[in-house]
Amino acid sequence: MTQDKKLKKLHNLMRSVWCNSVDLDNLKVTATSYWHQARIKKQIKCVELGNELGFTGSVLKNMWDEKRREQMKVVSSYKQSPKRERKDNKDVINHGSSGSSRNPVRYPSKKRNLYTWRNFYKLFPSLAEKDNFDGKTSDRMK
């Protein structure tokens, strides 16, 4: 296995298992639970790969902490709540309601104010060109 492949494997293992042990040189499989044993085996594999690549215990621990911070940043971005779909496509999500015999995009009613039409055409710029929207009026609004 080449150095690059070993380093990539080391980074992947570091992302998958958290190491809170201060003394990386004296890791032993002493846990009774299967899951703890699996985690410690991964930690030992990380230390072995780090030693093969020439990293000391403190450098390896710093790398591990950095990789874990990166991973937690990615995970926390997924935990954000999604924007909910709003009625009449009010400037939140570009989503048109569709039906089998309908237009795939739900146009606002003609009686809606200019603000609603501007938001609609901001969400669907291709329809703004098609309907000749100039900022104040369009063919669909008349």
Secondary structure as UniProt FT lines:
FT   HELIX           3..16
FT   HELIX           24..26
FT   HELIX           34..53
FT   HELIX           57..78
FT   HELIX           87..89
FT   TURN            100..101
FT   TURN            110..111
FT   HELIX           114..123
FT   HELIX           125..130
FT   TURN            131..132
FT   TURN            139..141
//
